[in-house]
């Protein structure tokens, strides 16, 4: 499930993205496989989506023909996550599936995306995994931790340390790409790794008796996965995006309904070529957000339970870690009106 961006690379070279190469994709990096819905004759709205449960879920609506039923002319393009962000930055997409933190990095680089919908928040798929001698975050003091600096699991680690009265000064960070971390974890000098699925499962397999000592379930709302739209497209197609949001509500209901959940998981797992039982466990670590959930999340607050508060928090993290040097106007990058209609 590759949904994260190499943020330092973004700022050192405008919108040139790294890739952790762990995702199963149906097109080469930089190219997209399209799922076109032709409910109208004019050019379709183009949306980039990639391998993360909250975004793979769109496949249900595509396969079921729900966009046709809603009268929306939309084309979903399947990408490696990093390549989709590059495509959005070069105006090849109208909208993008993106974490709220990475959306800020895009904006700092000159590629604004306006968040109109929250698909989910990570509820356990991001993990800090430790060796048997480490049983709590407090035990990490003086230890070495593998992490890809600047990504969301660096943010997760910082949050875990702060919750336990520690800072980065109390530990040693070992920078490595996320897909390398399961192997890095086998090194005797590494005590823990901060990592997301499916790499987390591999790290657990690589070291006997290793365990997760902190996950995104301990910090709900820290990592939101969203739909962000270019300002021009939002201005021109508000009615269409309102319909897309309504379709999303139908998708979440279909996944959550016990009578249709197996079919939903089958569609999603087939899209990414993962066995349905394994994909079901990934879905459990992703808290999908329906329309009523979104109304609560789009209420302005400084708390992580709000997309505003979460983004304020990430904005400060990005400044503190020199990912960019000026705070962004978060309110300008969030548009609650369609959800609140």
N, C-alpha and C positions, 0 to 999 in steps of 0.2 A: 504494500500500500504506500505508494510514493506520492506524498502530497506536500512535500516541503522544499524550500528553495535555499540554495547556497547564497545566503544574504551578503556575505562579504564580497563574493565575486560580482554580485549585481552592482555594487557601488564602485568597485575598482574598474569595471568595464561595463558601460551602460547596457543593462539588460542582456548580458551574456551569462547564461545560467549553467551551473553544474548539474549533474544527475547522479543519483545514487544507484541507478541501474538495477534496482530490485523489483521494479514494477513489471507486471505482465501487461504488455501493450499490443495493440493490433496494427500499429503502423510504426515505421522507423522514427527515431527522434527527429523532430523538426517537421514531420509530416503528420497529417491527420486523417483518420477514417471518419467519414461523415454519416450521420443518421438524419436524413432530411425529411421533414414533414412539410407537405405541400398543400397547405390549407388555403393559400392565397397565391396570386400570380406575381406579386412584387417580390423583391429580393428578401430572402429569409433573414431573420435575426440569427446570428451565428454565436453559439455558446461553446466554449472550450470546457471539457470535463475530463477527469482522469481517475486513477485507481485509488479511491478512498471510498468506504462504504456510503458515506453521506452524499457522494457525487455519483457513484455507480448506480445509486437508487433511481436516478433519472431514466435509466434504461427501462425500467418498468413502464413508465409513461410512454416511452418511444415504442416499445414492443406492443403495448396495448392500444396504441392509436389515440391516446387521450389528448394530444395536442391538436390533432385533426378535429376531434370532437369539440374542442374549445375554440376552434377557428383561428389558431395561431400558426403563422408561417415561421417555423423555427428549424434551424439546422444545428444539431449537436455534433461537435467534432472531438473525437477521442485522441488524446495526446499523452505523451509523457508529461508529467506536471511541469517540469522546468521549461520544456518546449512550448507549452501552452501559454506560459507567462511571457515568453519572448514573442509569441504570435500576438498576444494582446498588446504588448508594448509597441509593436510595429503596425498596429491598426488592422490586423487580419481577423480579429474577432471583435464582436460587439460586447461580449460579456465573458466572464471567466470564473471558474470554480477556484477559490483561493482561501487560504487561512486569513483571518483578520490581521495577523502580524505581518504576513508576507504582502498583504495589500498595502500596508504602510510603507514597506520598503519600495514597492513599485511606485507609490506616489512620490516618495522622496527622490526617485530617479526620473520623475517627470511623466509617469504613466498612471494617471488617476483612475481608480475604479471606485464607483459609488456602491456601497453595500446596500442591497434592497431586501435580502433574504438570508437568514441563517439556516443552513441545512442541518447542522448538528454541532455538538461540542464533544471533544474527546473525553471518554468516560472510562479510561483504563488502558487504552491501546498505546499510550505513551508511558514508559516505565523507567524507574531507576532500579537496576538489577545488581545485586551484590553477591560476593562470595560468602561462603558459610560463616566466616569469622566476623562478618558485619551483619548485625541484626536490626539496626535502626539507622536513621539519618544521622543521629548524634554520633554514632560510631564512625562516621566518615571523617571526623576531625583528624587531620594529619595524614589522610589517605590519598591515593591517586585515583582519579575518576576519568574514564574515557568519555568524550562527548564531542560532537561536532559543534564548534563554537559558532554562535550567532544564529543557530536554528532554534526551533521551538522547544526542543528538549534541553537546550542550554537554559532557556527560560524556565522550563520545568525544574531543572536542577537548582537554579537560583532561588526559586520559590520554596522548594523543599528545604534548602539550607536556611533561608530566612525564617521559615516556620519553626525551625529548631534552634534558633539563636546563633546560627553560623553564617559566615560569608565565604566568598571565594578565597579570601585570604587564609582561611582555615584548612583549605584542601589544595591539592595539586591537580590542575586540569591537564589532561593529555588529549590534544586535538587529533581527531581522526574522522574520516568520512563515515557516515552512518552505516553503510553497507560493509565497512571494514571492522566495525566495532565488535561483532560477535567473535572474530578471530583475535582482535586486540585483547578482548576479555580473558583469553586463555593465558596471556602473559602473566608471570608470577608477580610483576610489579604493579599490576592493575587490580584494584580492589572492587571497583564497580564501574558500570557504564550507564549512561542516560540515553535511552534508545526507544524507537517506536516499532510497532508491529509491521511486517512479520519478522523483522530482524531481532526483536526481543525474544521471540520463541527460539530462534537459533542460538542466541547467547545463553539461554537457559539450558539448551541441549549440550552446549559445548563445555560447560563447567558443572560437574556433579554437585548437587545440593545447592546450587545457586538459587536465588529467590528474588522476587520483586519486593522491595522495601518501601516503595512510594510509587504511586501512579497518578495519572491525570484524574482518576476517580477521586483522589484526595483533594483535588483543586478544581472542582467543576467550574467551567466558564473561563478557564485560563486560555484554552485553545478552541476558538470557534472556526468552523468551516462554513464558507459563505458563497453567495452569488453576488459578484460585483460587476457593475455595468459601466461602460464608458459614458461620460457626461452627455456626449452628442446623441448616443443611442437612447439613453434614458429620456432625454428631452423630446425625441422624435417618436418614441414608441411606449409611452407610459401605459396606454390601454392594453397593449400586448403583454407587457411585463406583468401587469396585474393579473392577466389570465394565466401566465406561466406560474405565478405564485399560487393561484388557485389549484392548478394541476399538481403542484408540489404537495399541497395539503391532501390531495387524493392519494398520492404516492405513499405518504407516511401512514395514512389510514390503512392502506392495503398491506403494508409491511407489518403493522401492529395487530391487524385482525388475525386471530388464531386460524380462522378458516382459510385465509389466503397467504399466510406467512410463508409456508413451504414453497408455494409457487413464486413468491417474491424473492426468496433466497435462491431458488433455482435460476431465475433470470439473472440475478446479480452475479452469482458464482460462475455461471456460464460465460458472462461477459469477460471475466478476468481469468478464466481457466483454472479455477480453484475448486476442490471438492466442496460440496454444499455443507457438509458437517463442519469443515474447517472454517468456511466463510461465516457460518452461523456464530462461531465464537468471536470472530472479528466484529461482527455486527453488535454483539453484546457489549463491546468496549466503545461503542459509538452511540451517544444519546441523540437520537433523531428529534428534530424540532418541528412540530406541526404548526398550524397557523395560530392557534391560541398561545402556544409556547412563544412564538415569534412576537406576538403583541406584548408579552411580558418582557422579553429580551430587548425589544426596541424602546422600552421605557427608559428615559435618560436617568442614569445613576452612576455613582463612582464605584459601585460594587461589581464584582466579576459576574454577577447574575445578569448584568446588562452588557450588550455589545459595546456600548459607550465606555463603561467602566473597564471592561477587559482591554479595549483598544487604548484607553488612557494608560493603563498599566504597561502594555507592550511598548507604547510610544516612549515611556520613560526608560524601559529596559534597553531599547535600541539606542537611546541617547547615552545611557551609562556605558554601553559596550561599544560606542563609537561606530555603530552601524550607519548612522547618519548624524549630522551635527546640529540640526535645528529641529525643534519640536514641530510636529505637523498639527494642522487644525483638524482634529478628529471629527468634529461635528460636521464639517464640510464633506467628509467621506462616508457619511451614513445618511440614508434617506428612508425615514420611517413611514412616509405617507401611504405607500401602496399597501403595506401590512396593516395600517390603521384604518384603511377604508372600510 
